[in-house]
Amino acid sequence: MSKIIVIGANHAGTAALNTILDNYKDNEIISFDANSNISFLGCGMALWIGKQISGPEGLFYSTKEKLEEKGAKIYMETPVDSIDYNKKCVYATGKDGTKYEETYDKLILATGSVPIVPDVEGKDLENVQMVKLYQNAQDVIEKLKDESIQNVVVVGAGYIGVELAEAFKRCGKSVTVIDCVDTCLAGYYDPEFTEGMKKNLEKNGIQLAFGETVQKLSGNKKVEMVITDKGSYKADMVILAIGFRPNNKLGDGKIDVFRNGAFIVDKHQQTNIPDVYAIGDCATVYDNSIDDFNYIALASNAVRSGIVAAHNCCGNPIESAGVQGSNGISIWGYNMLSTGLTLTKAKKLGINAVVTDFEDLQKPAFIEKNNTVKIRIVYDADSRIVLGAQMASEYDISMGLHMFSLAIQEKVTIDKLKLLDLFFLPHFNQPYSYIAMAALKAE
């Protein structure tokens, strides 16, 4: 019997807890979490704010009670103050001031990430909002009931920023999106694809201020204006969505960290300290597209890392298969998906990468209700191994991305895709699919 402590009980922590509780019955399991709730699906935050779902109830899939019914002891609103890695002891303080000292045999850190807050004047004004927790979304929704809030400025044009821009526009607000780079979703797509999302946002009434850096937020108690190096924008609410950083405070300088501060782990999710594992947004992952460790903060990665760490903690040595960073977004019905490396990223890494592009109708031309599909496959010009893929369409093409994810993981070459057996039925696709056609165009 082992005593296992899990610090953090959101996606990665919950996955680890459930895996241990469901498969290894003879352990003592304790978890500490600073929040008052468990398992909030932040990916649904924009849907809730934009009234595309009726409420937040479905955005939770676990609770303290569910985990305790399985045999764990869960301390909510009980942040961990410090860890003595030599004594294997965790020190925490409850909301009521109660002090806890718990020793452990195995420790899993699932401390997640925290929003990056730009150090600009006015960041503490009222109605300058973060977007991370359930409470953040709840606060934003409550404030939107104030009819005086008409102009919303979103700082950051990554996935969360773009999703929230749509949400606020659906609420009837005037929305501006600001980013220091000259496009949106730049971390996931090449310019040939981000241009499509830019046009989609503009078509739906979003004002774009790309290539601008926020210098100051101004106002009298409440925010009133966002000032950049190139202009100023009226703002009754400002959403700071410029990204997240790993929450590594409990590492206390004793756990090795990646260049961005994430805990470095091996394929077993173990840190450099014996019996200490790290999972989710606070840890690195093995990135198959570069054959090295990397930082890719996604809920899907968090869950998988929690499962891997749990089995290893309980004496069942399994390795992560690695990840490709597969992701997607859907804004006003325009769907974009990517996995692996973009051409831009591959070139920055010094890889001799090239692309093959193709655009066509999803279904045969005689099908009246049809959509255009755009695809890019990135591959290594020397080895011809597939490195990444990007797709965009108003049709739901999401399942196609799974094949590319597996192709990257298994080092499939672009040539293997040229004559791949892909089924055909007019209701779904063309006799020779856009995937095969893109591969055939590869030189």
C-alpha positions as CSV (number, residue, x, y, z in Angstrom):
1,M,0.0,0.0,0.0
2,S,1.3,3.5,-1.0
3,K,0.2,6.9,0.2
4,I,-0.2,9.1,-2.9
5,I,-0.8,12.8,-2.8
6,V,-2.1,14.6,-5.9
7,I,-1.8,18.4,-5.8
8,G,-4.4,19.9,-8.1
9,A,-7.7,18.2,-9.0
10,N,-8.7,19.7,-12.3
11,H,-8.3,17.8,-15.6
12,A,-4.9,16.2,-15.2
13,G,-5.4,15.7,-11.5
14,T,-8.9,14.3,-11.9
15,A,-7.6,11.9,-14.6
16,A,-4.8,10.7,-12.3
17,L,-7.2,10.3,-9.3
18,N,-9.8,8.4,-11.3
19,T,-7.1,6.1,-12.8
20,I,-5.7,5.2,-9.4
21,L,-9.0,4.8,-7.7
22,D,-10.5,2.7,-10.5
23,N,-7.5,0.4,-11.0
24,Y,-5.5,0.3,-7.8
25,K,-7.7,-0.2,-4.7
26,D,-5.1,-0.7,-2.0
27,N,-3.7,2.9,-1.8
28,E,-4.3,5.9,0.4
29,I,-5.2,8.8,-1.9
30,I,-5.2,12.5,-0.8
31,S,-5.7,15.5,-3.0
32,F,-5.3,19.2,-2.3
33,D,-6.9,21.9,-4.5
34,A,-7.0,25.7,-4.1
35,N,-10.2,26.1,-6.0
36,S,-13.8,25.5,-4.8
37,N,-14.8,23.3,-7.8
38,I,-13.4,20.4,-9.8
39,S,-13.2,19.7,-13.5
40,F,-14.5,22.9,-15.1
41,L,-14.1,22.7,-18.8
42,G,-12.7,26.0,-19.8
43,C,-13.1,25.1,-23.4
44,G,-16.8,25.7,-23.0
45,M,-16.4,29.1,-21.3
46,A,-16.9,31.1,-24.6
47,L,-20.0,29.0,-25.4
48,W,-21.5,29.8,-22.0
49,I,-20.7,33.5,-22.3
50,G,-22.0,33.6,-25.8
51,K,-25.2,31.9,-24.8
52,Q,-24.7,29.0,-27.1
53,I,-25.3,26.7,-24.2
54,S,-28.0,27.2,-21.5
55,G,-25.7,27.2,-18.5
56,P,-22.5,26.0,-17.0
57,E,-23.8,22.8,-15.4
58,G,-22.6,20.6,-18.2
59,L,-19.1,22.0,-18.0
60,F,-18.3,19.9,-15.0
61,Y,-17.8,16.2,-15.0
62,S,-16.5,15.4,-11.5
63,T,-16.9,16.6,-8.0
64,K,-15.3,16.2,-4.6
65,E,-18.1,13.9,-3.6
66,K,-17.7,11.6,-6.6
67,L,-14.0,11.2,-5.9
68,E,-14.5,10.7,-2.2
69,E,-17.1,8.0,-3.0
70,K,-14.4,6.1,-4.7
71,G,-12.1,6.3,-1.7
72,A,-10.0,9.5,-2.0
73,K,-9.8,12.3,0.6
74,I,-10.2,15.6,-1.2
75,Y,-9.3,19.0,0.4
76,M,-10.9,21.8,-1.6
77,E,-10.0,25.5,-1.1
78,T,-6.8,24.3,0.5
79,P,-3.8,25.6,-1.3
80,V,-0.4,23.9,-0.7
81,D,2.1,26.3,0.9
82,S,5.2,24.2,0.5
83,I,6.7,20.7,0.0
84,D,9.7,19.2,1.8
85,Y,11.0,16.9,-0.9
86,N,13.6,15.4,1.5
87,K,11.0,14.6,4.2
88,K,8.4,13.8,1.6
89,C,5.9,16.1,3.3
90,V,3.2,18.4,2.0
91,Y,2.2,21.5,4.0
92,A,-1.2,23.1,3.2
93,T,-3.6,25.6,4.7
94,G,-7.4,25.4,4.5
95,K,-9.9,28.2,3.9
96,D,-10.6,28.2,7.6
97,G,-7.0,28.5,8.5
98,T,-6.5,24.8,9.4
99,K,-3.0,23.7,8.8
100,Y,-2.3,20.3,7.2
101,E,0.9,18.2,7.2
102,E,0.7,15.0,5.0
103,T,3.6,12.7,4.2
104,Y,3.6,10.8,1.0
105,D,5.2,7.8,-0.7
106,K,4.4,9.2,-4.2
107,L,3.5,12.8,-5.2
108,I,1.8,14.0,-8.4
109,L,2.0,17.7,-9.2
110,A,-1.0,18.9,-11.2
111,T,-0.7,22.6,-10.4
112,G,-1.8,23.7,-13.9
113,S,-1.1,27.1,-15.3
114,V,-1.8,30.8,-14.5
115,P,-2.8,33.6,-16.8
116,I,0.0,35.9,-18.1
117,V,-0.8,39.4,-17.0
118,P,1.0,42.1,-19.0
119,D,2.8,44.7,-16.8
120,V,1.0,47.7,-18.1
121,E,-0.5,50.7,-16.4
122,G,-4.2,50.3,-15.6
123,K,-4.2,46.5,-15.4
124,D,-5.9,46.7,-12.0
125,L,-8.8,48.9,-13.2
126,E,-12.4,47.5,-12.8
127,N,-13.7,45.4,-15.7
128,V,-10.2,44.3,-16.7
129,Q,-10.9,40.5,-16.7
130,M,-8.9,37.3,-16.7
131,V,-10.3,34.2,-18.4
132,K,-9.3,30.9,-16.7
133,L,-11.6,29.7,-14.0
134,Y,-15.3,29.1,-13.6
135,Q,-15.4,32.1,-11.4
136,N,-13.8,34.3,-14.1
137,A,-16.6,33.4,-16.6
138,Q,-19.2,33.8,-13.9
139,D,-17.9,37.3,-13.2
140,V,-17.9,38.3,-16.8
141,I,-21.4,37.1,-17.4
142,E,-22.7,38.9,-14.4
143,K,-21.0,42.2,-15.5
144,L,-22.4,41.9,-19.0
145,K,-25.9,42.4,-17.5
146,D,-24.8,46.0,-17.1
147,E,-26.1,47.8,-20.2
148,S,-23.3,50.4,-20.0
149,I,-20.8,47.7,-21.1
150,Q,-21.0,48.0,-24.9
151,N,-17.4,48.0,-26.0
152,V,-15.3,44.9,-25.3
153,V,-11.6,44.7,-26.1
154,V,-9.9,41.3,-26.2
155,V,-6.2,41.4,-25.9
156,G,-4.7,38.3,-27.5
157,A,-5.8,36.6,-30.7
158,G,-5.0,33.0,-29.8
159,Y,-7.7,30.4,-29.5
160,I,-9.3,31.8,-26.3
161,G,-9.2,35.4,-27.6
162,V,-10.9,34.5,-30.9
163,E,-13.5,32.3,-29.2
164,L,-14.3,35.1,-26.7
165,A,-14.5,37.7,-29.5
166,E,-17.3,35.6,-31.1
167,A,-19.0,35.1,-27.7
168,F,-19.1,38.9,-26.9
169,K,-20.3,39.7,-30.4
170,R,-23.1,37.1,-30.0
171,C,-24.1,39.1,-26.8
172,G,-24.5,42.2,-29.0
173,K,-21.3,43.9,-28.0
174,S,-18.9,45.9,-30.1
175,V,-15.7,43.9,-30.1
176,T,-12.1,44.7,-30.9
177,V,-9.3,42.1,-30.9
178,I,-5.7,43.4,-30.3
179,D,-2.6,41.3,-30.9
180,C,1.1,42.3,-31.2
181,V,1.5,39.9,-34.2
182,D,-0.1,40.7,-37.6
183,T,-2.6,37.9,-37.6
184,C,-4.7,35.6,-35.4
185,L,-4.0,32.0,-34.3
186,A,-0.4,32.4,-35.3
187,G,0.8,29.6,-33.0
188,Y,-1.2,27.0,-34.8
189,Y,-1.5,27.9,-38.5
190,D,0.6,29.4,-41.3
191,P,-0.5,32.8,-42.8
192,E,-2.3,31.1,-45.7
193,F,-4.7,29.7,-43.1
194,T,-4.9,32.5,-40.6
195,E,-6.1,34.8,-43.4
196,G,-9.3,32.8,-43.6
197,M,-10.1,33.3,-40.0
198,K,-9.2,37.0,-40.2
199,K,-11.8,37.4,-43.0
200,N,-14.3,35.4,-41.0
201,L,-13.9,37.7,-38.0
202,E,-14.2,40.8,-40.0
203,K,-17.2,39.5,-41.9
204,N,-19.0,39.0,-38.6
205,G,-18.2,42.5,-37.3
206,I,-15.1,42.1,-35.2
207,Q,-12.6,45.0,-35.4
208,L,-9.1,43.7,-35.7
209,A,-6.1,45.6,-34.4
210,F,-3.2,43.3,-35.3
211,G,0.4,44.3,-35.2
212,E,-0.2,46.5,-32.2
213,T,1.2,46.4,-28.7
214,V,-0.9,47.5,-25.7
215,Q,0.9,50.2,-23.7
216,K,-1.7,51.4,-21.3
217,L,-5.2,50.9,-20.0
218,S,-6.8,54.1,-18.9
219,G,-10.0,55.1,-17.0
220,N,-11.4,56.5,-13.8
221,K,-11.7,53.4,-11.5
222,K,-13.2,51.5,-14.4
223,V,-11.4,50.8,-17.6
224,E,-12.4,53.2,-20.4
225,M,-9.7,53.0,-23.1
226,V,-7.0,50.7,-24.4
227,I,-4.0,52.6,-25.7
228,T,-1.5,50.8,-28.1
229,D,1.6,51.9,-29.9
230,K,-0.6,52.7,-32.9
231,G,-4.0,53.8,-31.7
232,S,-6.6,53.9,-28.9
233,Y,-9.8,51.9,-28.5
234,K,-12.8,52.6,-26.4
235,A,-13.3,49.8,-23.8
236,D,-16.0,49.2,-21.1
237,M,-14.4,45.8,-20.5
238,V,-11.0,44.4,-21.4
239,I,-10.3,40.7,-21.6
240,L,-6.6,39.7,-21.1
241,A,-6.2,36.5,-23.1
242,I,-2.5,36.7,-24.0
243,G,-1.6,33.2,-22.7
244,F,-0.7,31.2,-19.7
245,R,2.5,30.1,-17.9
246,P,3.1,27.0,-15.9
247,N,2.4,27.2,-12.2
248,N,5.7,26.0,-11.0
249,K,5.9,27.7,-7.6
250,L,5.9,24.4,-5.6
251,G,9.0,23.2,-7.4
252,D,10.9,25.6,-5.1
253,G,13.9,25.5,-7.4
254,K,14.5,21.8,-6.8
255,I,12.7,20.4,-9.8
256,D,14.3,20.9,-13.2
257,V,12.3,23.2,-15.5
258,F,11.9,23.8,-19.2
259,R,12.7,27.2,-20.8
260,N,9.3,28.5,-20.0
261,G,9.3,27.2,-16.4
262,A,7.4,24.0,-16.9
263,F,8.5,21.0,-14.9
264,I,10.6,18.7,-17.0
265,V,9.4,15.1,-17.0
266,D,10.3,11.9,-18.8
267,K,7.9,9.7,-20.7
268,H,6.7,8.3,-17.4
269,Q,5.8,11.8,-16.2
270,Q,8.5,11.6,-13.5
271,T,10.6,14.7,-12.6
272,N,14.2,14.6,-11.6
273,I,13.1,14.0,-8.0
274,P,12.4,10.3,-7.3
275,D,8.7,9.5,-6.6
276,V,7.6,13.0,-7.8
277,Y,5.6,13.2,-11.0
278,A,4.2,16.3,-12.8
279,I,1.2,16.3,-15.2
280,G,-0.9,18.7,-17.2
281,D,-0.2,22.4,-17.9
282,C,2.6,22.5,-15.3
283,A,4.7,19.9,-17.1
284,T,6.4,19.2,-20.5
285,V,5.2,16.6,-23.0
286,Y,7.1,14.6,-25.5
287,D,6.4,16.2,-28.9
288,N,6.6,13.6,-31.7
289,S,6.7,16.2,-34.4
290,I,10.2,17.4,-33.2
291,D,11.3,14.2,-31.4
292,D,12.0,16.2,-28.2
293,F,10.3,17.5,-25.1
294,N,8.1,20.6,-25.5
295,Y,5.4,22.6,-23.8
296,I,1.9,22.1,-25.3
297,A,-0.9,23.0,-22.9
298,L,-4.1,21.3,-24.0
299,A,-6.8,19.6,-21.9
300,S,-6.3,16.4,-24.0
301,N,-2.6,16.3,-23.1
302,A,-3.4,16.9,-19.5
303,V,-5.8,13.9,-19.3
304,R,-3.3,11.6,-21.0
305,S,-0.5,12.7,-18.8
306,G,-2.6,12.1,-15.7
307,I,-3.3,8.5,-16.8
308,V,0.3,7.8,-17.5
309,A,1.5,9.2,-14.2
310,A,-1.1,7.3,-12.2
311,H,-0.1,3.9,-13.6
312,N,3.6,4.6,-13.0
313,C,2.9,5.8,-9.4
314,C,1.2,2.5,-8.7
315,G,4.0,0.4,-10.1
316,N,2.7,-0.3,-13.6
317,P,5.5,1.2,-15.8
318,I,4.0,2.6,-19.0
319,E,5.3,5.3,-21.3
320,S,3.6,8.2,-23.0
321,A,3.2,7.7,-26.7
322,G,4.0,11.4,-27.1
323,V,1.7,14.1,-28.6
324,Q,1.3,16.0,-31.8
325,G,-0.5,19.0,-30.3
326,S,-3.7,18.3,-32.2
327,N,-6.2,21.2,-31.9
328,G,-9.1,22.9,-33.6
329,I,-11.5,25.8,-33.5
330,S,-14.9,26.6,-34.8
331,I,-16.0,30.3,-35.1
332,W,-19.4,31.1,-36.7
333,G,-19.3,27.7,-38.4
334,Y,-15.8,28.2,-39.9
335,N,-13.7,25.2,-38.8
336,M,-9.9,25.2,-38.6
337,L,-7.8,22.3,-37.4
338,S,-4.1,21.6,-37.1
339,T,-1.6,19.1,-35.7
340,G,2.2,18.9,-35.6
341,L,4.4,21.6,-37.0
342,T,3.4,24.5,-39.2
343,L,5.8,25.4,-42.0
344,T,6.7,28.6,-40.0
345,K,7.6,26.6,-36.9
346,A,9.5,23.9,-38.9
347,K,11.7,26.5,-40.6
348,K,12.5,28.2,-37.3
349,L,13.7,24.8,-36.0
350,G,16.0,24.5,-38.9
351,I,14.1,21.7,-40.6
352,N,14.2,21.5,-44.4
353,A,10.4,21.5,-44.5
354,V,8.1,22.0,-47.5
355,V,4.4,21.9,-48.0
356,T,1.8,20.6,-50.3
357,D,-1.5,22.5,-50.5
358,F,-4.8,21.6,-52.0
359,E,-8.3,23.1,-52.1
360,D,-11.5,21.4,-53.4
361,L,-15.1,20.7,-52.7
362,Q,-15.7,18.2,-49.9
363,K,-18.2,16.2,-51.9
364,P,-18.7,15.6,-55.7
365,A,-19.8,18.7,-57.6
366,F,-23.3,17.2,-58.3
367,I,-24.1,17.4,-54.5
368,E,-25.9,20.7,-54.1
369,K,-25.1,21.3,-50.5
370,N,-21.4,21.4,-50.5
371,N,-18.4,23.1,-48.9
372,T,-14.9,24.0,-49.9
373,V,-12.0,22.3,-48.0
374,K,-8.5,23.7,-47.8
375,I,-5.6,21.5,-46.7
376,R,-1.9,21.9,-46.1
377,I,0.5,19.0,-45.3
378,V,3.9,19.9,-44.0
379,Y,6.7,17.4,-44.5
380,D,10.4,17.0,-44.3
381,A,11.9,17.4,-47.8
382,D,14.8,15.1,-47.0
383,S,13.1,12.2,-45.1
384,R,9.6,12.9,-46.6
385,I,8.1,12.2,-43.2
386,V,4.9,14.1,-42.4
387,L,5.5,16.8,-39.8
388,G,2.1,18.6,-39.6
389,A,-1.2,19.3,-41.2
390,Q,-3.7,22.2,-41.4
391,M,-7.3,22.0,-42.6
392,A,-10.1,24.6,-42.9
393,S,-13.7,24.3,-44.0
394,E,-17.3,25.1,-43.1
395,Y,-17.9,21.4,-43.3
396,D,-17.0,19.2,-40.3
397,I,-13.7,17.7,-41.4
398,S,-12.4,17.2,-37.9
399,M,-12.1,13.4,-38.0
400,G,-9.5,13.7,-40.8
401,L,-7.0,15.3,-38.3
402,H,-6.8,12.1,-36.3
403,M,-5.2,10.4,-39.2
404,F,-2.5,13.1,-39.5
405,S,-1.9,12.9,-35.8
406,L,-1.2,9.2,-36.1
407,A,0.9,9.7,-39.2
408,I,3.2,12.1,-37.4
409,Q,3.4,9.8,-34.4
410,E,4.3,6.8,-36.6
411,K,6.7,8.7,-38.9
412,V,4.6,8.1,-42.0
413,T,6.0,9.6,-45.3
414,I,4.0,11.9,-47.6
415,D,4.3,9.2,-50.3
416,K,2.4,6.7,-48.2
417,L,-0.7,8.9,-48.3
418,K,-0.8,9.1,-52.1
419,L,-2.5,5.8,-52.7
420,L,-4.0,5.3,-49.2
421,D,-7.3,3.4,-49.2
422,L,-9.7,6.2,-48.4
423,F,-13.4,5.2,-48.8
424,F,-15.8,7.1,-51.0
425,L,-19.5,7.8,-50.9
426,P,-21.1,11.0,-52.4
427,H,-22.9,11.7,-49.2
428,F,-19.5,12.2,-47.5
429,N,-16.6,12.9,-49.9
430,Q,-15.1,12.7,-53.4
431,P,-13.9,9.6,-55.2
432,Y,-10.3,10.8,-54.7
433,S,-10.2,12.7,-51.5
434,Y,-8.5,16.1,-50.8
435,I,-6.1,14.2,-48.5
436,A,-4.8,12.0,-51.3
437,M,-4.8,14.8,-53.8
438,A,-2.7,17.0,-51.6
439,A,-0.3,14.1,-51.1
440,L,-0.1,13.6,-54.9
441,K,0.9,17.2,-55.4
442,A,3.9,16.7,-53.1
443,E,7.1,16.8,-55.2
